[in-house]
Amino acid sequence: MFGAGYIGLVTGACLAELGHQVVLRDITPEKIRMLHAGEVPIFEPGLGDLLAANKERLSFTIDAAEAVRDADVVYVCVDTPPTASGDADLSRVWAVVDSLKGVSSERLAVLVMKSTVPVGTGDRVRAAMDEAGLANVGYAANPEFTAEGKAVHTFLHPDRVVIGAAEAEAARLVTALHEGVDGPVEVMEVADAEMVKLASNALLATKISFINEIATVCEATGADVEAVAKAVGMDHRLGPHFLKAGLGYGGSCFPKDSRALRVMARPELTRRS
Ligand SMILES: NC(=O)c1ccc[n+]([C@@H]2O[C@H](COP(=O)([O-])OP(=O)(O)OC[C@H]3O[C@@H](n4cnc5c(N)ncnc54)[C@H](O)[C@@H]3O)[C@@H](O)[C@H]2O)c1
C-alpha cells in the first residue's frame, strides 16, 4: 500500500481484516513511527480497533523496496491534489511508479490505482510502467467512494466495488482481493472506472447544490424546503440522500473532483464537429 494516509490506512486495515498480508509504505517517517508505536495518525471510527486486531498481518515502512519485496499487488493511495488549473496533480503517482523501478519483484502481478485520477491516467501510467521495465505487471483502477466517518463500514459493506482492468488477470486478482466484502463487484474498462468516480462525486455535488437553490426559492416564496425535500426524496427515481439544504458542498473530494471533471469536459475536448 503506497500511501498510509486516510485512504491507504483504511484500505490496508480492511484488506488485513479480510485476511491479506499488508505492508503500508509512506514517505512521512512520523506516520510510520506512529504506526509502529500502535498509534493511529488520523481519526476514523473503528480504524484503531481494526489495526490492532490485525497487527500480525500489517507492517509499516518508509522503504519502497521492502514494501514491494513480497507483494503480489501494489496499491497506489497517494494524494492527488488539484493544481491551479483544477487538474489533478499526479506527481506523487509518478513518484510511486519511479520508486518501483528496479525494486519490483518477480511476484508483483498488478498495480492498482486507488487514488482519484483524471480519465485517461490509466493509459499514461501503463506507458510509464512499460518504460520503467514493468511491462509484465498488470494495471487496474479501483476508485474509492468512501465518506469520512464511515470509511471502515463502507469498505466492508460497499454499495459497489468498481474495478477497471486492462487485463483479465488483473481483474481476477483485484476481484479476489475483495472476497469477503459484502457488496457487488463491477468489472469494467480502466477509463470507465476512472469516470465512475468523477461522475459519482459530480452527481452528489449537484444534488447538494440543487437543493440549496431550491431552498433559496422556497425562502422567497414561503415554501418549507425540509417538507419539500422529504417528499421529493420519496420518489424512488430521485432518492432521499443528499437533499438536505444547508451549507454548500465542501470537504476534500467534491470541490477537487468536480473541478477535475470540468477540466476534462472543456469545450475544445468535448465539442463534436
Ligand atoms: N479522503 C477521502 O475521503 C477520499 C475519498 C475517496 C478518494 N480519495 C482519494 O484517495 C487518494 C488519497 O487520499 P487521502 O485522503 O488518503 O490522502 P492523504 O493526504 O491522507 O494521504 C496520502 C498519503 O500518501 C503519502 N505519499 C505521498 N507520496 C508517496 C509515495 N511516493 N509513496 C508512499 N506514500 C506517499 C503521503 O505522505 C500521505 O500520507 C486521493 O487521490 C484522494 O482524492 C480520498
Ligand as a Chemical Component Dictionary entry (heavy atoms), coordinates in Angstrom:
data_LIG
# 
_chem_comp.id                   LIG 
_chem_comp.type                 NON-POLYMER 
_chem_comp.pdbx_formal_charge   0 
_chem_comp.three_letter_code    LIG 
# 
loop_
_chem_comp_atom.comp_id 
_chem_comp_atom.atom_id 
_chem_comp_atom.alt_atom_id 
_chem_comp_atom.type_symbol 
_chem_comp_atom.charge 
_chem_comp_atom.model_Cartn_x 
_chem_comp_atom.model_Cartn_y 
_chem_comp_atom.model_Cartn_z 
_chem_comp_atom.pdbx_ordinal 
LIG N1  N1  N 0  -10.108 11.202 1.843  1  
LIG C1  C1  C 0  -11.208 10.811 1.216  2  
LIG O1  O1  O 0  -12.331 10.876 1.739  3  
LIG C2  C2  C 0  -11.111 10.211 -0.165 4  
LIG C3  C3  C 0  -12.237 9.552  -0.692 5  
LIG C4  C4  C 0  -12.141 8.977  -1.969 6  
LIG C5  C5  C 0  -10.951 9.097  -2.685 7  
LIG N2  N2  N 1  -9.885  9.779  -2.147 8  
LIG C6  C6  C 0  -8.657  9.864  -2.949 9  
LIG O2  O2  O 0  -7.691  8.961  -2.412 10 
LIG C7  C7  C 0  -6.359  9.486  -2.597 11 
LIG C8  C8  C 0  -5.655  9.546  -1.243 12 
LIG O3  O3  O 0  -6.387  10.436 -0.419 13 
LIG P1  P1  P 0  -6.095  10.556 1.142  14 
LIG O4  O4  O 0  -7.228  11.344 1.706  15 
LIG O5  O5  O -1 -5.759  9.226  1.697  16 
LIG O6  O6  O 0  -4.766  11.466 1.130  17 
LIG P2  P2  P 0  -3.753  11.692 2.356  18 
LIG O7  O7  O 0  -3.112  13.005 2.077  19 
LIG O8  O8  O 0  -4.468  11.470 3.655  20 
LIG O9  O9  O 0  -2.692  10.515 2.212  21 
LIG C9  C9  C 0  -1.778  10.410 1.181  22 
LIG C10 C10 C 0  -0.520  9.791  1.761  23 
LIG O10 O10 O 0  0.353   9.439  0.689  24 
LIG C11 C11 C 0  1.680   9.656  1.160  25 
LIG N3  N3  N 0  2.589   9.676  -0.002 26 
LIG C12 C12 C 0  2.826   10.670 -0.893 27 
LIG N4  N4  N 0  3.712   10.262 -1.818 28 
LIG C13 C13 C 0  4.041   8.975  -1.518 29 
LIG C14 C14 C 0  4.890   7.996  -2.106 30 
LIG N5  N5  N 0  5.607   8.252  -3.201 31 
LIG N6  N6  N 0  4.968   6.768  -1.535 32 
LIG C15 C15 C 0  4.247   6.485  -0.420 33 
LIG N7  N7  N 0  3.428   7.381  0.184  34 
LIG C16 C16 C 0  3.329   8.600  -0.355 35 
LIG C17 C17 C 0  1.589   10.946 1.950  36 
LIG O11 O11 O 0  2.698   11.116 2.808  37 
LIG C18 C18 C 0  0.267   10.736 2.680  38 
LIG O12 O12 O 0  0.473   10.099 3.929  39 
LIG C19 C19 C 0  -6.544  10.845 -3.270 40 
LIG O13 O13 O 0  -6.411  10.683 -4.649 41 
LIG C20 C20 C 0  -7.972  11.231 -2.918 42 
LIG O14 O14 O 0  -8.545  12.086 -3.870 43 
LIG C21 C21 C 0  -9.930  10.318 -0.899 44 
# 
loop_
_chem_comp_bond.comp_id 
_chem_comp_bond.atom_id_1 
_chem_comp_bond.atom_id_2 
_chem_comp_bond.value_order 
_chem_comp_bond.pdbx_ordinal 
LIG N1  C1  SING 1  
LIG C1  O1  DOUB 2  
LIG C1  C2  SING 3  
LIG C2  C3  SING 4  
LIG C2  C21 DOUB 5  
LIG C3  C4  DOUB 6  
LIG C4  C5  SING 7  
LIG C5  N2  DOUB 8  
LIG N2  C6  SING 9  
LIG N2  C21 SING 10 
LIG C6  O2  SING 11 
LIG C6  C20 SING 12 
LIG O2  C7  SING 13 
LIG C7  C8  SING 14 
LIG C7  C19 SING 15 
LIG C8  O3  SING 16 
LIG O3  P1  SING 17 
LIG P1  O4  DOUB 18 
LIG P1  O5  SING 19 
LIG P1  O6  SING 20 
LIG O6  P2  SING 21 
LIG P2  O7  DOUB 22 
LIG P2  O8  SING 23 
LIG P2  O9  SING 24 
LIG O9  C9  SING 25 
LIG C9  C10 SING 26 
LIG C10 O10 SING 27 
LIG C10 C18 SING 28 
LIG O10 C11 SING 29 
LIG C11 N3  SING 30 
LIG C11 C17 SING 31 
LIG N3  C12 SING 32 
LIG N3  C16 SING 33 
LIG C12 N4  DOUB 34 
LIG N4  C13 SING 35 
LIG C13 C14 SING 36 
LIG C13 C16 DOUB 37 
LIG C14 N5  SING 38 
LIG C14 N6  DOUB 39 
LIG N6  C15 SING 40 
LIG C15 N7  DOUB 41 
LIG N7  C16 SING 42 
LIG C17 O11 SING 43 
LIG C17 C18 SING 44 
LIG C18 O12 SING 45 
LIG C19 O13 SING 46 
LIG C19 C20 SING 47 
LIG C20 O14 SING 48 
# 
